[in-house]
Amino acid sequence: MTDPHRPVLSAAEQSADAWELFSRTSARLRRLVPYRSAVWTAADPETGLITAPMLVENLGSGEGCAAYWESELLEENVVPFRELARASSPAAGLRAATDGLPARSARFRRLLLDQGVHDELRVVLRIGDRPWGLVSLFRTTDAFRPDEIALLADLSRPLAERLRGFARPLASAPRTDSPAPGLILFDARGEALSINDEARHHLALLPRGPSYASTLGVRLPIWVIGTALQARAVADGWDHGNARVRIRTTEGRWLSCHASCLTGPGGRPGPVALVIEPATPADLAVLVAEAYGLTSRELQITQLIARGMTTAEMATTLFISPHTVRDHIKTVFAKAGVSSRGELVARLFIEHYWPALPEPTEVRRPGEPAAHARTLAKPARMLATPARMPTLLQAPACNS
């Protein structure tokens, strides 16, 4: 008997990036599980929030997409993604979950019903409890069958593993000077009030995708809108998670987007302040470790290597034997495809996320000719020394 998963997994394996994975997988999956429209999006594995890229098929405008995620975060819905990420099965059909009464979900009543949607099948592409992608499939006739829901559940982990691989650093990512953090303010209704030039600069580097037209003369990507909505959800008590997401730019580098709801008069929720800025090594420690499939212990080992600790020092710090430390280091080297500690630190951190080197500075003694001037600059080998890496141990540990 032919394995029904094979065509979909083959399409995923042939994909060069996350966008192509969504496109290829959707085309193959539609032959096995027919549907009219769909949303495929990457997710930040730490917060579960949507991030780039996002593929929207046969659905409405960016404004409609924003309304969909607003409902997801701020309304009482059936099988929200945050619950599905921790459920025994990563996939669920709306009609099956409501005993044939989908109107129990605010999302269906307010948005899907008017678009002629009959049923929605949701799946979180996850590894353990780490979501790497979110998928919604929509039908205008017939409900999704139990075997179709089970098929999507079976595809969750292998597709998540493929997505995880695309989060690895790109050797071709350019080193550029990092501008100051960008700031966008949103009012209580979610409308953008003001923006600085730095935010405009960062927004221009984000991939194309669903966006919302603002009165500020810029279209705000749905990933930015989602982060601001999450801050409002936390302030209103709908959620207790973090309003924080990492987004990869068109240049292959990472931005960190985080938002917080300010307090207004009388203690009432005020505007939402959203900051978008280049991600720091600490921001990316867990993401990069997850992308290489490192366990929480292996991430600890990697971080201690970055601090320049010896095997004996790591054993004392972690209360394990030096032999166990060496076994972990060997496993980390194999997963990252390196053969030395220096190469490991360069691969995971310095090569891709260390700030650009300062320009050389000419220093002359009084009366010394320009030809004899000495150039003083920190040599690259010093910056690449593990002991000079920033402390990353404050980053949360990832699951195995």
MARLUMFI-594352 format. One record per residue (C-alpha): x, y negated, z; residue in one letter. Coordinates in Angstrom, 2 decimals, padded with zeros to 5 digits, m for minus. Example, Ala and Ser with C-alpha at 12.3 -4.5 7.8 and 13.67 -1.06 7.14 Angstrom:
# MARLUMFI-594352
PT | 012.30 | 004.50 | 007.80 | A
PT | 013.67 | 001.06 | 007.14 | S
//
This chain:
# MARLUMFI-594352
PT | 000.00 | 000.00 | 000.00 | M
PT | 001.30 | m003.45 | m000.91 | T
PT | 002.29 | m005.67 | 002.00 | D
PT | 000.00 | m008.77 | 001.81 | P
PT | 002.59 | m010.87 | 003.63 | H
PT | 005.36 | m010.25 | 001.08 | R
PT | 004.32 | m012.73 | m001.65 | P
PT | 003.92 | m015.54 | 000.89 | V
PT | 007.20 | m014.78 | 002.67 | L
PT | 009.01 | m014.49 | m000.66 | S
PT | 007.78 | m017.97 | m001.62 | A
PT | 009.00 | m019.31 | 001.72 | A
PT | 012.43 | m017.70 | 001.33 | E
PT | 012.87 | m019.30 | m002.11 | Q
PT | 012.09 | m022.80 | m000.80 | S
PT | 014.89 | m025.34 | m000.54 | A
PT | 013.24 | m027.61 | 002.03 | D
PT | 010.16 | m027.92 | 004.21 | A
PT | 008.09 | m029.74 | 001.58 | W
PT | 008.77 | m027.02 | m000.99 | E
PT | 008.00 | m024.37 | 001.62 | L
PT | 004.55 | m025.89 | 002.22 | F
PT | 003.85 | m026.22 | m001.50 | S
PT | 005.03 | m022.73 | m002.49 | R
PT | 003.47 | m021.01 | 000.50 | T
PT | 000.12 | m022.71 | m000.03 | S
PT | 000.01 | m021.67 | m003.68 | A
PT | 000.66 | m018.02 | m002.82 | R
PT | m001.54 | m017.96 | 000.27 | L
PT | m004.53 | m019.38 | m001.60 | R
PT | m004.68 | m016.17 | m003.68 | R
PT | m005.00 | m014.07 | m000.52 | L
PT | m007.10 | m016.43 | 001.62 | V
PT | m009.11 | m018.73 | m000.67 | P
PT | m009.65 | m022.29 | 000.58 | Y
PT | m010.53 | m025.61 | m000.98 | R
PT | m008.26 | m028.03 | 000.87 | S
PT | m005.44 | m027.95 | 003.39 | A
PT | m003.01 | m029.88 | 005.58 | V
PT | 000.50 | m028.55 | 006.13 | W
PT | 002.80 | m030.51 | 008.43 | T
PT | 006.04 | m030.06 | 010.31 | A
PT | 005.93 | m030.50 | 014.09 | A
PT | 008.44 | m031.62 | 016.68 | D
PT | 009.18 | m028.41 | 018.60 | P
PT | 009.46 | m030.20 | 021.95 | E
PT | 006.27 | m032.27 | 021.85 | T
PT | 004.17 | m030.55 | 019.19 | G
PT | 003.49 | m033.90 | 017.49 | L
PT | 003.33 | m034.15 | 013.71 | I
PT | 006.48 | m035.16 | 011.84 | T
PT | 007.74 | m035.23 | 008.27 | A
PT | 007.02 | m033.74 | 005.86 | P
PT | 003.26 | m033.39 | 005.49 | M
PT | 001.47 | m031.88 | 002.50 | L
PT | m002.21 | m032.84 | 002.10 | V
PT | m004.18 | m030.95 | m000.57 | E
PT | m007.58 | m032.03 | m001.90 | N
PT | m008.39 | m034.32 | 001.01 | L
PT | m009.03 | m038.05 | 001.35 | G
PT | m006.85 | m041.08 | 001.92 | S
PT | m004.24 | m041.83 | 004.54 | G
PT | m006.91 | m043.62 | 006.55 | E
PT | m008.95 | m040.40 | 006.64 | G
PT | m005.83 | m038.51 | 007.69 | C
PT | m005.29 | m040.98 | 010.53 | A
PT | m008.90 | m040.46 | 011.67 | A
PT | m008.32 | m036.69 | 011.67 | Y
PT | m005.33 | m036.96 | 014.01 | W
PT | m007.08 | m039.56 | 016.14 | E
PT | m009.87 | m037.05 | 016.71 | S
PT | m007.31 | m034.34 | 017.43 | E
PT | m005.67 | m036.39 | 020.18 | L
PT | m008.50 | m038.47 | 021.64 | L
PT | m011.68 | m036.39 | 021.37 | E
PT | m013.06 | m033.17 | 022.84 | E
PT | m012.39 | m030.55 | 020.19 | N
PT | m012.43 | m026.78 | 019.82 | V
PT | m009.04 | m025.04 | 019.41 | V
PT | m006.83 | m028.17 | 019.46 | P
PT | m003.30 | m027.50 | 018.26 | F
PT | m001.82 | m028.10 | 021.73 | R
PT | m003.87 | m025.17 | 023.09 | E
PT | m003.31 | m022.98 | 020.06 | L
PT | 000.45 | m023.39 | 020.55 | A
PT | 000.15 | m021.55 | 023.88 | R
PT | m002.68 | m019.15 | 023.06 | A
PT | m002.21 | m015.39 | 022.71 | S
PT | m002.81 | m015.77 | 018.96 | S
PT | m001.43 | m018.75 | 017.00 | P
PT | m004.39 | m018.75 | 014.57 | A
PT | m008.12 | m019.38 | 015.01 | A
PT | m011.19 | m020.08 | 012.89 | G
PT | m013.55 | m022.84 | 013.99 | L
PT | m016.75 | m020.88 | 013.36 | R
PT | m015.37 | m017.77 | 015.01 | A
PT | m014.28 | m019.78 | 018.06 | A
PT | m017.72 | m021.45 | 018.40 | T
PT | m019.90 | m018.39 | 017.70 | D
PT | m021.04 | m019.96 | 014.45 | G
PT | m021.73 | m023.40 | 015.94 | L
PT | m018.84 | m025.61 | 014.70 | P
PT | m020.72 | m028.81 | 015.65 | A
PT | m019.53 | m028.15 | 019.21 | R
PT | m016.29 | m029.72 | 018.02 | S
PT | m016.18 | m033.53 | 017.69 | A
PT | m013.79 | m033.19 | 014.76 | R
PT | m016.39 | m031.22 | 012.80 | F
PT | m019.31 | m033.51 | 013.69 | R
PT | m017.53 | m036.79 | 012.95 | R
PT | m015.27 | m035.92 | 010.03 | L
PT | m015.52 | m032.48 | 008.49 | L
PT | m019.28 | m032.18 | 008.12 | L
PT | m019.54 | m035.27 | 005.88 | D
PT | m016.80 | m033.83 | 003.64 | Q
PT | m018.79 | m030.65 | 003.10 | G
PT | m016.45 | m028.47 | 005.16 | V
PT | m018.05 | m025.20 | 006.28 | H
PT | m015.15 | m023.75 | 008.27 | D
PT | m011.59 | m024.60 | 009.31 | E
PT | m008.79 | m022.11 | 009.94 | L
PT | m005.94 | m023.42 | 012.07 | R
PT | m002.53 | m021.90 | 012.68 | V
PT | 000.49 | m023.10 | 014.63 | V
PT | 003.78 | m021.98 | 013.09 | L
PT | 005.63 | m021.20 | 016.29 | R
PT | 008.54 | m019.33 | 017.84 | I
PT | 007.64 | m018.50 | 021.42 | G
PT | 005.89 | m021.65 | 022.61 | D
PT | 007.85 | m023.94 | 020.27 | R
PT | 005.67 | m025.25 | 017.39 | P
PT | 007.55 | m025.96 | 014.16 | W
PT | 004.53 | m026.51 | 011.94 | G
PT | 000.76 | m027.01 | 011.98 | L
PT | m001.64 | m025.82 | 009.30 | V
PT | m005.35 | m026.46 | 008.68 | S
PT | m007.22 | m024.69 | 005.88 | L
PT | m010.75 | m025.79 | 004.92 | F
PT | m013.59 | m023.96 | 003.18 | R
PT | m016.81 | m025.44 | 001.85 | T
PT | m018.59 | m022.06 | 001.75 | T
PT | m018.26 | m018.91 | 003.89 | D
PT | m016.45 | m018.54 | 007.17 | A
PT | m012.90 | m017.26 | 007.48 | F
PT | m012.95 | m013.53 | 008.19 | R
PT | m011.14 | m011.90 | 011.14 | P
PT | m008.67 | m010.19 | 008.79 | D
PT | m007.83 | m013.53 | 007.16 | E
PT | m007.25 | m015.15 | 010.54 | I
PT | m005.05 | m012.18 | 011.52 | A
PT | m003.01 | m012.59 | 008.32 | L
PT | m002.23 | m016.21 | 009.20 | L
PT | m001.31 | m015.20 | 012.74 | A
PT | 001.17 | m012.64 | 011.36 | D
PT | 002.76 | m015.30 | 009.14 | L
PT | 003.20 | m017.77 | 012.00 | S
PT | 006.63 | m016.72 | 013.28 | R
PT | 008.40 | m015.96 | 009.95 | P
PT | 007.27 | m019.29 | 008.49 | L
PT | 008.31 | m021.06 | 011.69 | A
PT | 011.76 | m019.45 | 011.47 | E
PT | 012.12 | m020.75 | 007.93 | R
PT | 011.05 | m024.24 | 009.00 | L
PT | 013.46 | m024.13 | 011.91 | R
PT | 016.34 | m023.52 | 009.53 | G
PT | 015.54 | m026.74 | 007.67 | F
PT | 016.13 | m028.74 | 010.87 | A
PT | 019.85 | m027.97 | 010.75 | R
PT | 022.21 | m030.91 | 010.13 | P
PT | 023.05 | m031.80 | 006.55 | L
PT | 026.74 | m032.15 | 005.78 | A
PT | 025.86 | m034.69 | 003.09 | S
PT | 024.05 | m037.05 | 005.48 | A
PT | 025.79 | m040.44 | 005.13 | P
PT | 027.41 | m042.27 | 008.01 | R
PT | 025.85 | m045.70 | 008.23 | T
PT | 025.86 | m048.45 | 010.79 | D
PT | 022.87 | m048.07 | 013.07 | S
PT | 020.63 | m051.15 | 013.24 | P
PT | 018.96 | m052.16 | 016.46 | A
PT | 015.78 | m050.36 | 017.58 | P
PT | 012.63 | m051.22 | 015.67 | G
PT | 009.49 | m052.25 | 017.56 | L
PT | 005.82 | m052.06 | 016.55 | I
PT | 002.96 | m053.19 | 018.80 | L
PT | m000.55 | m051.70 | 018.48 | F
PT | m003.70 | m053.08 | 020.09 | D
PT | m006.22 | m051.00 | 022.07 | A
PT | m008.05 | m050.10 | 018.84 | R
PT | m004.89 | m048.74 | 017.26 | G
PT | m004.35 | m051.66 | 014.89 | E
PT | m000.76 | m052.81 | 014.36 | A
PT | m000.26 | m056.29 | 015.84 | L
PT | 003.39 | m057.10 | 015.14 | S
PT | 006.60 | m055.58 | 013.85 | I
PT | 010.27 | m056.60 | 013.78 | N
PT | 012.66 | m056.44 | 010.83 | D
PT | 014.51 | m053.46 | 012.30 | E
PT | 011.30 | m051.43 | 012.31 | A
PT | 010.70 | m052.35 | 008.66 | R
PT | 014.22 | m051.13 | 007.88 | H
PT | 013.63 | m047.76 | 009.57 | H
PT | 010.20 | m047.30 | 008.00 | L
PT | 011.71 | m047.79 | 004.55 | A
PT | 013.90 | m044.73 | 005.14 | L
PT | 011.03 | m042.37 | 005.99 | L
PT | 009.83 | m039.80 | 003.45 | P
PT | 006.72 | m040.39 | 001.40 | R
PT | 003.53 | m039.01 | 002.85 | G
PT | 000.07 | m039.96 | 004.12 | P
PT | 000.11 | m043.51 | 005.45 | S
PT | m002.21 | m046.13 | 006.87 | Y
PT | m002.51 | m049.65 | 005.43 | A
PT | m001.79 | m052.23 | 008.13 | S
PT | m002.37 | m055.97 | 008.19 | T
PT | 001.40 | m056.46 | 008.58 | L
PT | 002.13 | m055.83 | 004.91 | G
PT | 003.57 | m052.36 | 005.46 | V
PT | 001.99 | m048.94 | 005.29 | R
PT | 002.53 | m047.01 | 008.50 | L
PT | 003.32 | m043.29 | 008.01 | P
PT | 000.93 | m040.88 | 009.66 | I
PT | 003.78 | m039.59 | 011.89 | W
PT | 004.19 | m043.06 | 013.39 | V
PT | 000.43 | m043.45 | 013.83 | I
PT | 000.30 | m040.03 | 015.52 | G
PT | 002.96 | m041.00 | 018.04 | T
PT | 001.10 | m044.21 | 018.93 | A
PT | m002.15 | m042.23 | 019.29 | L
PT | m000.42 | m039.76 | 021.61 | Q
PT | 000.66 | m042.64 | 023.87 | A
PT | m002.97 | m043.73 | 024.06 | R
PT | m004.07 | m040.15 | 024.77 | A
PT | m001.63 | m039.96 | 027.69 | V
PT | m002.82 | m043.31 | 029.06 | A
PT | m006.48 | m042.26 | 028.78 | D
PT | m005.84 | m038.94 | 030.50 | G
PT | m006.53 | m036.76 | 027.45 | W
PT | m003.02 | m035.34 | 027.43 | D
PT | 000.03 | m035.20 | 029.68 | H
PT | 002.64 | m034.64 | 026.99 | G
PT | 005.28 | m037.00 | 025.66 | N
PT | 004.61 | m039.53 | 022.90 | A
PT | 007.91 | m038.79 | 021.21 | R
PT | 008.83 | m037.33 | 017.84 | V
PT | 011.94 | m037.00 | 015.70 | R
PT | 011.65 | m037.71 | 011.98 | I
PT | 014.22 | m036.92 | 009.30 | R
PT | 014.89 | m039.76 | 006.86 | T
PT | 015.28 | m039.50 | 003.10 | T
PT | 019.05 | m039.73 | 003.71 | E
PT | 019.00 | m036.60 | 005.86 | G
PT | 019.55 | m038.31 | 009.19 | R
PT | 017.19 | m038.32 | 012.17 | W
PT | 015.16 | m041.11 | 013.74 | L
PT | 013.58 | m040.97 | 017.17 | S
PT | 010.09 | m042.44 | 017.48 | C
PT | 008.64 | m042.89 | 020.98 | H
PT | 005.68 | m044.88 | 022.28 | A
PT | 004.21 | m046.01 | 025.57 | S
PT | 000.92 | m047.63 | 026.55 | C
PT | 001.46 | m050.92 | 028.36 | L
PT | m000.71 | m052.06 | 031.27 | T
PT | m003.20 | m054.86 | 030.62 | G
PT | m005.13 | m057.18 | 032.94 | P
PT | m006.69 | m055.45 | 035.93 | G
PT | m004.65 | m052.34 | 035.35 | G
PT | m006.54 | m051.51 | 032.16 | R
PT | m004.63 | m049.91 | 029.25 | P
PT | m002.99 | m052.59 | 027.13 | G
PT | m001.13 | m052.54 | 023.83 | P
PT | 000.98 | m049.59 | 022.74 | V
PT | 004.67 | m050.33 | 022.20 | A
PT | 006.34 | m048.02 | 019.71 | L
PT | 010.12 | m047.90 | 019.31 | V
PT | 011.78 | m046.32 | 016.28 | I
PT | 015.57 | m045.98 | 016.25 | E
PT | 018.42 | m043.69 | 015.20 | P
PT | 018.36 | m040.49 | 017.25 | A
PT | 021.20 | m040.09 | 019.72 | T
PT | 023.13 | m036.84 | 020.25 | P
PT | 021.12 | m036.35 | 023.46 | A
PT | 017.89 | m036.73 | 021.45 | D
PT | 019.03 | m034.05 | 019.06 | L
PT | 020.78 | m031.58 | 021.38 | A
PT | 017.76 | m029.31 | 021.80 | V
PT | 016.53 | m029.75 | 018.23 | L
PT | 019.89 | m028.80 | 016.73 | V
PT | 020.30 | m025.90 | 019.15 | A
PT | 016.81 | m024.64 | 018.28 | E
PT | 017.58 | m024.95 | 014.58 | A
PT | 020.48 | m022.52 | 015.02 | Y
PT | 018.39 | m020.19 | 017.18 | G
PT | 020.36 | m020.80 | 020.37 | L
PT | 018.81 | m019.62 | 023.63 | T
PT | 018.66 | m021.91 | 026.67 | S
PT | 021.82 | m020.33 | 028.08 | R
PT | 023.63 | m020.65 | 024.76 | E
PT | 022.64 | m024.31 | 024.61 | L
PT | 024.13 | m024.80 | 028.10 | Q
PT | 027.34 | m023.15 | 026.95 | I
PT | 027.43 | m025.35 | 023.83 | T
PT | 026.94 | m028.50 | 025.90 | Q
PT | 029.71 | m027.52 | 028.30 | L
PT | 032.01 | m026.82 | 025.35 | I
PT | 031.20 | m030.32 | 024.10 | A
PT | 032.36 | m031.66 | 027.48 | R
PT | 035.70 | m029.90 | 027.05 | G
PT | 035.29 | m027.32 | 029.83 | M
PT | 037.43 | m024.21 | 029.90 | T
PT | 035.93 | m020.72 | 030.08 | T
PT | 036.75 | m020.52 | 033.80 | A
PT | 035.15 | m023.89 | 034.49 | E
PT | 031.99 | m022.88 | 032.63 | M
PT | 031.81 | m019.62 | 034.59 | A
PT | 032.03 | m021.52 | 037.88 | T
PT | 029.46 | m024.11 | 036.78 | T
PT | 026.93 | m021.52 | 035.60 | L
PT | 027.66 | m018.91 | 038.31 | F
PT | 028.43 | m016.20 | 035.77 | I
PT | 031.59 | m014.24 | 034.96 | S
PT | 034.20 | m015.47 | 032.46 | P
PT | 033.51 | m012.31 | 030.44 | H
PT | 029.83 | m013.28 | 030.13 | T
PT | 030.85 | m016.81 | 029.08 | V
PT | 033.07 | m015.38 | 026.35 | R
PT | 030.21 | m013.18 | 025.11 | D
PT | 027.92 | m016.22 | 024.92 | H
PT | 030.57 | m018.24 | 023.07 | I
PT | 031.02 | m015.43 | 020.55 | K
PT | 027.25 | m015.34 | 019.93 | T
PT | 027.08 | m019.13 | 019.57 | V
PT | 029.94 | m019.09 | 017.06 | F
PT | 028.15 | m016.42 | 015.01 | A
PT | 024.83 | m018.32 | 014.97 | K
PT | 026.45 | m021.63 | 014.04 | A
PT | 028.82 | m020.06 | 011.51 | G
PT | 032.03 | m021.40 | 013.10 | V
PT | 035.21 | m019.86 | 014.49 | S
PT | 036.48 | m022.38 | 017.05 | S
PT | 035.24 | m024.71 | 019.76 | R
PT | 036.29 | m027.82 | 017.90 | G
PT | 034.51 | m026.64 | 014.76 | E
PT | 031.37 | m025.92 | 016.81 | L
PT | 031.25 | m029.42 | 018.29 | V
PT | 031.89 | m030.95 | 014.87 | A
PT | 029.20 | m028.81 | 013.23 | R
PT | 026.46 | m029.48 | 015.76 | L
PT | 027.21 | m033.02 | 016.83 | F
PT | 030.10 | m035.14 | 015.59 | I
PT | 030.01 | m034.55 | 011.83 | E
PT | 026.40 | m035.58 | 011.55 | H
PT | 025.45 | m037.78 | 014.48 | Y
PT | 028.57 | m039.57 | 015.72 | W
PT | 028.51 | m043.31 | 014.95 | P
PT | 030.54 | m044.59 | 012.03 | A
PT | 034.19 | m045.25 | 012.86 | L
PT | 035.13 | m048.88 | 013.50 | P
PT | 037.01 | m050.74 | 010.82 | E
PT | 040.79 | m050.85 | 011.38 | P
PT | 042.01 | m054.01 | 013.10 | T
PT | 045.26 | m055.71 | 012.13 | E
PT | 047.44 | m056.77 | 015.05 | V
PT | 050.44 | m059.09 | 014.53 | R
PT | 053.08 | m060.26 | 016.92 | R
PT | 053.62 | m064.03 | 016.87 | P
PT | 055.56 | m064.92 | 013.72 | G
PT | 055.41 | m061.37 | 012.33 | E
PT | 054.89 | m061.11 | 008.51 | P
PT | 051.63 | m059.58 | 007.32 | A
PT | 053.56 | m056.73 | 005.71 | A
PT | 054.79 | m055.63 | 009.16 | H
PT | 051.38 | m055.83 | 010.84 | A
PT | 050.24 | m052.71 | 012.66 | R
PT | 046.78 | m051.24 | 012.12 | T
PT | 045.11 | m050.19 | 015.35 | L
PT | 042.08 | m047.92 | 015.23 | A
PT | 041.01 | m044.83 | 017.09 | K
PT | 042.11 | m041.83 | 015.04 | P
PT | 039.36 | m039.49 | 013.91 | A
PT | 040.95 | m036.56 | 015.72 | R
PT | 040.44 | m038.35 | 019.05 | M
PT | 036.77 | m038.88 | 018.37 | L
PT | 036.46 | m035.24 | 017.43 | A
PT | 037.94 | m034.00 | 020.71 | T
PT | 035.28 | m032.12 | 022.70 | P
PT | 036.17 | m033.90 | 025.92 | A
PT | 035.15 | m037.20 | 024.32 | R
PT | 031.62 | m036.05 | 023.56 | M
PT | 028.78 | m037.73 | 025.49 | P
PT | 027.21 | m035.76 | 028.32 | T
PT | 024.25 | m033.84 | 026.94 | L
PT | 023.24 | m031.80 | 029.98 | L
PT | 020.36 | m034.13 | 030.74 | Q
PT | 018.59 | m032.79 | 027.66 | A
PT | 015.87 | m030.22 | 028.46 | P
PT | 016.74 | m026.58 | 027.88 | A
PT | 015.11 | m024.71 | 025.03 | C
PT | 013.51 | m021.31 | 025.21 | N
PT | 015.00 | m018.17 | 023.83 | S
//
